[in-house]
Amino acid sequence: MHTRRTFLTSTVAAAVAAALVGCGRSADDNGRTSTPSTTGAAEPAATDKRRIGRSDIAISPLVLGGNVFGWTADRERSFEILDRFVEAGFETIDTADVYSRWVPGNRGGESETIIGEWMRSRGNRDRIILITKGGGEMEDYKGLSAATLQRAVDASLQRLQTDYIDIYFSHFPDPQTPHEETLAAYQKLIEAGKIRIIGASNFTADQVRQALDVAATNGLPRYEILQPRYNLYDRGDFEGPLRDLAIAEELGVITYSSLASGFLTGKYRSEADLSQSQRGGSVARYLNERGMRILDALDDVARRHNAAPADVALAWIIVREGVTAPIASATSVEQLDTLVRAPALAKALTKEDLEQLDQASAV
């Protein structure tokens, strides 16, 4: 397990680690890197790694979303999903301190607590890349001030039952707090070994640019990774200035709402379907002509590859320029068994498949 002392030298060691991890890797046209599998042709999709920004952290091209833990997946079900995810060869788990505060009776921290109990029971913390976020509205703190971040990180560490977080995101921009204060707070947390690298979620290109400039001018840690909403339907938040900036500055990108709240699984095709899930209400806006056109294209490509629409939707994101990995959540092992096929499918998608999906999802 990494200790706090380890991270005091992490920035110095990053270049050395990059060179070591780089040995034996291949890079695709988007600069992504992969480590050849030594266990045969069946596993390379899970073992391929993509570096996060300029850091020494590399992840597989699929991240498990923990937003459902403590909400639509109870502790026992969450443990089953987490077990199956790592058994499939993956390692990166995304959560946030506010998950799942929106559920009646919850206070926030439910997802982190479940993940922490799971890691402790399995003894696998050193094999997990752990992502969490702060800055959202908790019961008695909110925002990205230095005092709030110190408090939020310590609370997350306690719930997660670990002494470090691999990737910590500013969950939302905080216009009341200068970037200098936020990044200086992160510098102290990195020096203390509590977090390894930082990221920005829900930031615009201008906000990211400002934060990067502040980091460079003041010798502070920079955001190495972004987390925008991005899927076949919701393309505007990422494609354009934010993607251009991510590529130019070598920032990692992991996408949330990668399946559009479940719409891209094909489960919801009419108003009557919305009652199938607690998340149905957030899907209604996709039930229009463009949404149906996207589902038809997903169905066509899925049939050609003997896959599920969700696999195809995630595979499309995996091959998009500038993307490191999509985040996807599951409420059952059966759902997860479908999702983990996406990285392998991404290698099989043809030019014609991608053109069909792009045309169907064009605004």
Phi, psi and omega in degrees: 000143173293140174252171180297323180296326179304318188282347176296336180249010187296322181291327178290322184280347187302317182295319178296315180298320180300319180292320181292314180294331182289339180297131177080008182261158172243155179238139177271188185294343180262009178081010178284156182238152179220146177258120182302138179285142176255009185245018177105174188284348186283343189247356191299332182297323180280331185268348174299135182241148177233126183289143176272108178054228178256017183276181176260019178257130176233143184229160173289159186279033172206129180246135179275124178277131181260013183295337182273346183290125184085006178235271180268358173231119180283182186302312182297314180294321179298317178300318180298317181294315179297317178301313183294324180300312181286329176297330179281357175102008181259167188217351190254127184235131182249133175213191178199156181294331182281352179282120001236078185295340182284349181278130178308127180095344178270155181244358190097153180089357182297317180295313179301318181299315180296315180297319178297317178295322179295312180298319180296318182291330181267345180063037188241018185306321184288352178255004183249137167264113189255127178242131168218176188219153174222167181113340175286175185277109172263184187299320184225020172201156183196149173102186188240027175291161181300315182296318180294316181297317177302316181292316183295317180296315179298321179294320178295317179301319180295315180293323182279353178055047178217165178255006176205153176241130184292311181227122180243125183259140158287110191293321179219152174298151177233094184295346180276348184241125179297149177303324181302318181292316180298311184291326176295323176296318178296323178302316179296321180291324176292315179297329178281354180080013183276332174224155181263304178223166184239158180217170181236126179247138178066021177272146172280168178300320180296320180293320177295316180302314179299316181294321178296320179294319178298317179300314182293319183291325187254005179066035181256161178297143180257158171294126181260350187208145179246156175225089178263160168290131180198128175198181183302332180268312183266089185253340190291328183294331184254311184293130183119223186302321182293315177296317180301317179293318179300318180291314183296324183262007179057049178264141172288158179219119169243133190260139174254168187053038186296337177249019177052055179058026178097351181301320185283000170283344183087004182289330184248112181232359178204168178302326181295335182283343187295336181282357183291340188214156174294341181267003185301325182298330181279357183264342188306325184292345180271349184278076179215183185301317180294319178299317179294325178295321177294317179298321178299317179293319177300318178299315181299310182294321179298319179297320181295332184250010182052048184234179176259153178306322179298319177303315184293317181299319178287320179299321178301318178293318183303325183267001181289143179298133177089351183267135174272312181192148170274152170263135177219140179249160179219146178254005177205159176297325180297317176298316182297322181299334174283312186297324184289353176278347187301317180299323177291320179297325180302327179287340185261346181298136181267169176301321180294320177302311184294321178296319178298317180292320179296316181294319181294328185265002179297141181284000000 
